[in-house]
Amino acid sequence: MIRDTTATFTTAEKDPTVLATQIASGTPWWVACVNGRVEGHATYGQFRTGPGYARGMEHSIHLSKAAQCQGLGRALMQALEDHARAQGVHVMVAGVSSDNPAGQAFHARLGYVECGRMMQAGYKWGRYLDLVLMQKILT
């Protein structure tokens, strides 16, 4: 996904050791596997630092192309949101690339609404891209 899409603005491949450390640190993390192969993952963390933002989280979800439209994304988000609610999270934020209308539609189907747009906040492949902010009130 990092290598061949603008769905994420990240340009550096994720290091498996770093990911393992993040998961082991207690960061909430869900992984979707099909036939023993990782096809998607989701996580969340505090949206902004400081005690006033303690009940606002931002999530990240990624699916392989093969896993899209199979219900895995919905299942990952359900588990993530249920966990967040149990932790007292009030609002979940999604930052979606303007170049990813499928990601925006996916979030809208789950009840997320666009609440802001940061013009040209991302840069990848010689292009500036907008960051679409979407949110869902959980409690």
PEMO-V275544 format. One record per residue. N is the residue number from 1. SS is DSSP state (@ for helix, = for strand, . for the rest). PSI is psi in whole degrees, 0 to 359 (none if undefined). NEAR is the number of other ideal C-beta (glycine too) atoms within 12 Angstrom. Layout:
[[N	SS	PSI	NEAR] [N	SS	PSI	NEAR]]
//
This chain:
[[1	.	317	29] [2	.	319	17] [3	.	323	14] [4	.	26	13] [5	.	159	23] [6	.	16	28] [7	.	335	33] [8	.	145	28] [9	.	349	28] [10	.	137	19] [11	.	346	17] [12	.	130	11] [13	.	146	13] [14	.	134	22] [15	.	124	11] [16	@	327	11] [17	@	318	10] [18	@	316	14] [19	@	317	20] [20	@	320	14] [21	@	318	14] [22	@	315	20] [23	@	316	19] [24	@	336	11] [25	.	353	13] [26	.	0	11] [27	.	130	23] [28	.	131	28] [29	=	134	28] [30	=	142	31] [31	=	135	27] [32	=	123	31] [33	=	142	16] [34	=	122	18] [35	.	42	9] [36	.	6	8] [37	=	132	13] [38	=	122	24] [39	=	353	27] [40	=	163	34] [41	=	159	32] [42	=	148	39] [43	=	169	30] [44	=	160	35] [45	=	174	26] [46	=	133	24] [47	.	312	26] [48	.	154	15] [49	.	162	11] [50	.	150	10] [51	@	333	9] [52	@	343	11] [53	@	11	17] [54	.	337	17] [55	.	14	22] [56	=	122	29] [57	=	156	34] [58	=	136	29] [59	=	165	40] [60	=	133	34] [61	=	136	41] [62	=	135	34] [63	=	146	34] [64	.	161	24] [65	@	322	17] [66	@	333	16] [67	@	349	27] [68	.	146	26] [69	.	27	16] [70	.	0	17] [71	.	355	18] [72	@	319	30] [73	@	316	33] [74	@	318	24] [75	@	318	25] [76	@	315	35] [77	@	323	36] [78	@	313	22] [79	@	317	26] [80	@	312	37] [81	@	320	33] [82	@	316	20] [83	@	315	24] [84	@	315	33] [85	@	316	21] [86	@	337	13] [87	.	2	21] [88	.	18	14] [89	.	132	30] [90	.	318	21] [91	=	138	31] [92	=	133	42] [93	=	142	34] [94	=	133	39] [95	=	110	36] [96	=	135	41] [97	=	139	34] [98	.	342	28] [99	.	10	24] [100	.	69	30] [101	@	331	17] [102	@	321	20] [103	@	322	34] [104	@	316	26] [105	@	320	19] [106	@	310	29] [107	@	320	32] [108	@	320	19] [109	@	334	18] [110	.	3	28] [111	.	8	19] [112	.	143	30] [113	=	146	21] [114	=	130	24] [115	=	0	22] [116	=	165	18] [117	=	124	19] [118	=	109	19] [119	=	130	13] [120	=	37	16] [121	=	336	19] [122	=	157	26] [123	=	125	17] [124	=	140	26] [125	.	38	17] [126	.	15	8] [127	=	144	14] [128	=	138	18] [129	=	146	26] [130	=	151	25] [131	=	117	32] [132	=	121	31] [133	=	130	28] [134	=	152	32] [135	=	156	28] [136	=	128	31] [137	=	123	19] [138	.	330	28] [139	.	none	17]]
//
